[in-house]
């Protein structure tokens, strides 16, 4: 599953529109004798079989609880556009999956559209990693269950590396040397597709996180460090240099994310810098051994960039709060977490026993990495879910402009600093 990313128009609309959340419910109460029924809105899965598996799994909850769950799906872009309107109108879902962080759940909480689940956490004892819980906590209240854990790094074709006599890169110099060898052998070193623009935010996030560390990225996001600093210019320049050196597809802004993944699956590209959400598709599409590493730093292996996908929130306007919370309790359970690992290839934001999980060797590696990152707290940040819409627009447009030679890294960094001051 791909991560949620902030976009300019929607979040601004959420913040700007006042809503008390005390209007009519999103679902009519059940008539006496009728089973309770709630609506659950999620992003439309790319794989229809995943939706069918989820429906069957939720049917087990219905059998045990007597609460029927109507699952609605929408494409992510559509969901961004209509969710607030649905919630305000009283015709929206009772429970819905949405992104963690201030740009997503925080914006809805500020607009009065979310049910406060602080008491539910205490009542049900939901175990969630502290850093993840912070991403759904606003003004001291907990409003949701954070979504699946995601790390962002570099998948690489181990077989190809062995054939070319290459070792796993331990720093940026190693990565550049390996890319040069791969390019000279007639293969694309890194499958980067930035037509949709959002991957560019991940590219900058991983390069910055490994270079200046989590504290350095925190300083940028908190306004303690300027975005036109030499470190930011260096991270932007790195991707410009990689492009000019032939380490990326010829025109990255003309390549879709799906097509970039297809280049890796077909071994037409040796590496793909992206997130752990791709591991299921990698397992299904490749016949070579794959490794997963953090994006290298100038002086060492670097650190993984960490983030959260979408998780369940409850509408402030639902008339079926008790049923909605009972369903969220099901979604927050370790049993459901294990099911998502084995069936959806996603990683829940909670401690999980992994010894008896039925997963591929690659996914087992990703699970181990994610557990270590979550326990240590030493991970970089996926910038787009923590920044403002104006900043994200400048960042995504700027990364595309670098890859089309329309702007210099210095110009993009200046735009980022200007957007951060808005």
C-alpha positions in Angstrom: 0.0 0.0 0.0 1.3 3.4 -0.9 1.6 6.1 1.7 -0.8 9.0 2.0 0.6 12.4 1.1 -0.7 15.9 1.8 -2.0 17.9 -1.2 -2.6 21.6 -1.4 -6.3 22.2 -1.8 -7.8 19.6 0.4 -6.1 20.0 3.8 -6.4 23.8 3.5 -10.1 23.4 3.0 -10.3 21.1 6.0 -8.6 23.6 8.3 -10.4 26.6 6.9 -13.9 25.2 7.3 -15.3 25.3 10.8 -17.4 22.4 12.0 -18.6 21.5 15.5 -19.2 17.8 14.8 -22.4 17.9 16.7 -24.8 17.6 13.9 -26.9 14.6 12.7 -25.3 11.2 12.7 -23.7 9.7 9.6 -25.9 6.6 9.9 -29.5 6.1 11.1 -29.9 4.1 14.3 -31.0 0.5 13.7 -34.7 -0.2 14.1 -35.5 -2.5 17.1 -34.8 -6.1 16.1 -32.5 -5.1 13.2 -28.8 -5.8 13.3 -26.5 -2.9 13.9 -24.9 -1.7 10.7 -22.0 0.8 10.2 -20.2 2.2 7.2 -16.4 1.9 6.8 -14.7 3.9 4.1 -11.3 2.9 2.9 -9.0 3.7 0.0 -9.7 1.6 -3.1 -7.2 -1.3 -3.1 -5.1 -1.8 -6.2 -5.7 -5.5 -6.0 -9.3 -6.7 -6.1 -8.4 -9.9 -4.3 -7.2 -7.9 -1.4 -10.6 -6.3 -1.0 -12.3 -9.7 -1.2 -10.0 -11.0 1.5 -10.7 -8.0 3.7 -14.5 -8.4 3.2 -14.2 -12.1 4.3 -12.1 -11.1 7.3 -14.6 -8.4 8.4 -17.4 -11.0 8.0 -15.7 -12.8 10.9 -16.1 -9.7 13.0 -19.8 -9.4 12.1 -20.4 -13.1 13.0 -18.9 -12.5 16.5 -20.3 -9.1 17.2 -23.6 -9.0 15.3 -22.5 -5.6 13.8 -22.7 -5.5 10.0 -20.0 -3.5 8.3 -20.6 -2.0 4.9 -17.2 -1.4 3.2 -17.1 1.5 0.8 -14.0 2.3 -1.3 -12.9 5.4 -3.1 -9.8 6.2 -5.1 -7.4 8.2 -2.9 -7.6 11.4 -5.0 -11.5 11.2 -4.9 -11.4 10.5 -1.1 -9.3 13.6 -0.6 -11.8 15.7 -2.4 -15.1 14.4 -0.9 -14.3 13.1 2.6 -14.8 16.4 4.4 -18.0 17.1 2.5 -19.4 13.7 3.4 -18.5 14.0 7.1 -20.1 17.5 7.3 -23.3 16.5 5.5 -24.2 13.6 7.8 -24.0 11.2 4.9 -20.4 10.0 5.4 -18.9 6.9 6.9 -19.1 6.0 10.6 -15.5 4.8 10.5 -12.9 5.7 7.8 -9.3 5.2 7.2 -7.2 8.3 6.9 -3.6 9.4 7.2 -1.9 10.1 10.5 -0.1 13.4 11.2 -1.2 17.0 11.3 -1.9 17.3 7.6 -4.5 14.6 7.7 -6.0 13.5 11.0 -4.9 16.7 12.6 -6.8 18.8 10.0 -10.0 16.8 10.6 -9.6 17.1 14.3 -9.2 20.9 14.1 -12.3 21.0 11.9 -14.3 19.1 14.6 -15.0 16.1 12.4 -13.4 13.4 14.6 -14.6 11.5 17.6 -12.2 11.7 20.6 -11.0 8.2 21.3 -8.8 8.9 24.3 -11.2 7.1 26.7 -11.4 4.2 24.2 -7.7 3.7 24.4 -7.8 3.4 28.1 -10.9 1.1 28.1 -9.6 -1.3 25.5 -5.9 -1.1 26.2 -4.8 -0.7 22.6 -1.1 -1.2 22.3 0.4 1.2 19.8 4.0 2.4 19.5 4.4 5.7 21.3 5.8 7.6 18.3 2.8 6.3 16.2 0.3 7.3 18.8 1.7 10.8 18.8 0.8 11.1 15.1 -2.9 10.8 16.0 -2.8 12.9 19.1 -3.8 16.6 18.8 -4.3 19.1 21.6 -3.7 16.3 24.1 -6.5 14.0 22.7 -6.1 10.8 20.8 -8.4 10.8 17.7 -7.5 7.6 15.8 -5.5 4.4 15.5 -2.4 5.1 13.4 -2.1 3.3 10.1 0.4 0.7 9.0 4.1 1.3 9.6 6.2 2.1 6.5 9.9 2.5 6.0 11.4 4.1 2.9 14.8 2.8 1.6 16.3 1.1 -1.4 15.4 -2.4 -2.7 18.1 -3.9 -4.8 18.6 -6.9 -7.1 21.1 -9.1 -5.2 21.6 -11.5 -8.1 22.5 -8.6 -10.4 24.9 -7.2 -7.8 26.6 -10.5 -7.5 26.9 -11.0 -11.2 28.5 -7.6 -11.5 30.8 -8.1 -8.5 29.1 -5.5 -6.4 28.7 -5.4 -2.7 25.8 -3.8 -0.7 26.5 0.0 -0.7 27.7 1.2 2.6 27.8 4.9 1.8 27.0 7.4 -1.0 30.3 6.8 -2.7 29.6 3.0 -2.9 26.1 3.8 -4.3 27.5 6.0 -7.0 30.3 3.5 -7.9 27.7 0.7 -8.1 25.4 2.9 -10.2 28.2 3.6 -12.6 29.0 -0.1 -13.0 25.4 -0.9 -13.6 24.9 1.9 -16.1 28.0 0.8 -18.0 26.6 -2.7 -18.1 23.5 -1.4 -20.0 21.0 -1.5 -17.1 19.2 1.4 -15.4 20.8 1.8 -11.9 17.7 3.2 -10.1 14.1 2.9 -11.2 12.8 6.4 -10.4 9.4 7.4 -11.7 8.3 10.9 -10.7 5.4 11.6 -13.2 2.9 11.8 -10.3 5.3 14.1 -8.3 4.7 12.5 -4.9 7.7 10.1 -5.2 10.0 13.2 -5.3 9.1 14.0 -1.7 10.3 10.5 -0.7 13.5 11.0 -2.6 14.3 14.2 -0.8 13.2 12.7 2.5 15.5 9.7 2.3 18.5 11.7 1.2 18.1 14.3 3.8 17.3 11.8 6.6 20.4 9.8 6.0 22.6 12.9 5.6 21.6 15.0 8.6 19.8 12.4 10.7 16.4 12.5 12.4 17.3 15.4 14.6 18.4 17.4 11.6 15.1 16.8 9.8 13.3 17.7 13.0 15.2 21.0 13.1 14.1 21.8 9.5 10.5 20.9 10.2 10.4 22.9 13.4 11.9 26.0 11.9 15.1 25.8 13.8 17.1 25.3 10.6 16.6 27.0 7.2 15.4 25.0 4.2 17.9 26.9 2.0 20.8 25.5 4.0 23.8 23.8 2.4 22.5 20.4 3.6 19.2 20.8 1.8 20.9 22.1 -1.4 23.3 19.1 -1.2 20.4 16.6 -1.0 18.6 18.3 -3.9 21.9 18.3 -5.9 22.4 14.6 -5.3 19.3 13.7 -7.3 20.1 16.2 -10.0 23.6 14.7 -10.3 22.2 11.1 -10.3 19.9 12.1 -13.2 22.6 13.8 -15.2 24.9 10.9 -14.6 22.5 8.4 -16.2 21.7 6.6 -12.9 17.9 7.2 -13.4 15.6 6.5 -16.3 16.1 9.0 -19.2 13.2 11.2 -18.3 12.0 10.4 -14.7 9.1 12.9 -14.8 7.6 10.9 -17.8 7.8 7.6 -15.9 4.9 6.7 -13.6 5.5 5.0 -10.3 3.9 1.8 -11.5 6.2 1.8 -14.6 9.2 2.4 -12.4 8.3 -0.7 -10.3 7.9 -2.7 -13.5 11.4 -1.7 -14.6 12.7 -3.3 -11.3 10.5 -6.4 -11.6 11.8 -7.0 -15.1 15.5 -6.5 -14.0 15.7 -3.6 -16.4 16.7 -1.6 -13.3 18.9 -2.8 -10.5 17.5 -0.8 -7.6 14.3 1.1 -6.7 14.2 3.7 -3.9 10.8 3.4 -2.4 8.8 2.2 0.6 8.2 -1.1 2.3 4.6 -1.1 1.0 6.0 -2.5 -2.3 7.3 -5.7 -0.8 4.1 -7.7 -1.6 4.3 -6.8 -5.3 8.0 -7.5 -5.3 7.3 -11.0 -4.0 4.7 -11.6 -6.6 6.6 -10.3 -9.6 10.4 -11.1 -9.3 12.4 -14.3 -9.7 15.6 -12.9 -8.2 16.7 -12.4 -4.6 16.1 -8.9 -3.3 17.8 -6.9 -0.5 16.5 -3.8 1.3 18.8 -1.1 2.8 18.5 2.5 4.0 19.4 5.2 1.5 23.2 5.5 2.1 24.7 8.6 3.9 27.9 10.4 2.8 29.8 8.7 5.7 27.9 5.5 6.4 24.9 3.2 5.8 22.3 5.9 6.6 19.0 5.4 8.3 15.6 4.4 7.1 12.9 7.0 6.7 9.8 6.0 8.6 6.2 6.9 8.3 2.6 5.8 8.8 -0.1 4.9 6.3 -3.8 5.4 6.8 -5.6 4.1 9.9 -9.2 4.1 11.3 -10.9 7.2 12.7 -14.5 7.6 13.9 -16.7 10.4 12.6 -17.7 12.9 15.3 -21.2 12.9 13.8 -22.0 9.2 13.8 -25.1 8.1 15.7 -23.4 4.7 16.2 -20.4 5.5 18.3 -20.4 2.3 20.4 -20.6 0.1 17.3 -17.9 2.1 15.6 -15.6 1.9 18.6 -16.2 -1.9 18.8 -15.2 -2.2 15.2 -12.0 -0.1 15.8 -11.2 -2.4 18.7 -11.3 -5.3 16.2 -9.0 -3.3 13.8 -6.6 -2.5 16.6 -6.3 -6.1 17.9 -3.1 -8.1 17.6 -5.1 -10.8 15.8 -6.1 -8.3 13.0 -2.5 -7.0 12.9 -1.2 -10.5 12.3 -3.8 -11.0 9.6 -2.8 -7.9 7.8 0.8 -8.9 7.8 0.1 -12.3 6.2 -2.7 -11.3 3.8 -2.1 -7.6 2.9 1.7 -7.4 3.4 1.3 -4.4 5.7 2.9 -3.8 9.1 0.7 -2.8 12.1 1.9 0.0 14.4 2.1 -2.2 17.5 4.4 -4.9 19.0 3.8 -8.1 17.2 5.1 -11.7 17.6 6.6 -12.5 14.2 8.2 -15.9 14.8 5.2 -17.9 13.5 4.2 -15.6 10.7 3.8 -17.1 7.2 5.7 -14.5 5.2 8.4 -14.4 2.5 12.1 -14.0 3.4 12.1 -10.5 2.0 9.0 -9.5 4.1 10.6 -11.1 7.1 13.6 -8.9 6.6 11.4 -5.8 6.3 9.4 -6.8 9.4 12.6 -7.1 11.4 13.9 -3.8 10.1 10.7 -2.0 10.9 10.6 -3.5 14.4 14.1 -2.3 15.1 13.4 1.2 13.7 10.2 1.5 15.7 11.9 0.4 18.9 14.9 2.6 18.5 13.1 5.7 17.4 16.1 6.5 15.1 14.5 7.0 11.8 14.1 9.8 9.3 10.8 11.5 8.5 8.6 11.4 5.4 8.4 15.1 5.0 5.1 15.4 3.1 2.9 14.2 5.9 4.5 16.6 8.4 4.7 19.8 6.3 2.2 22.3 5.1 0.4 22.2 1.8 2.3 25.2 0.5 5.6 23.5 1.4 4.6 20.2 -0.2 3.6 22.0 -3.4 7.0 23.7 -3.5 8.8 20.5 -2.7 7.1 18.3 -5.3 7.2 20.9 -8.0 10.8 21.6 -7.2 11.9 18.0 -7.4 10.2 17.7 -10.8 11.9 21.0 -11.9 15.3 19.6 -10.9 14.8 16.6 -13.1 13.7 18.7 -16.1 16.5 21.3 -15.7 14.0 24.0 -15.1 15.4 25.0 -11.7 18.6 24.7 -9.8 18.9 23.1 -6.4 19.6 26.5 -4.9 16.4 27.9 -6.4 14.3 25.0 -5.2 15.8 25.3 -1.7 14.9 29.0 -1.7 11.3 28.2 -2.6 11.2 25.6 0.2 12.3 28.2 2.7 9.8 30.7 1.4 7.0 28.2 1.6 8.0 27.2 5.1 7.6 30.8 6.2 4.0 31.0 5.0 
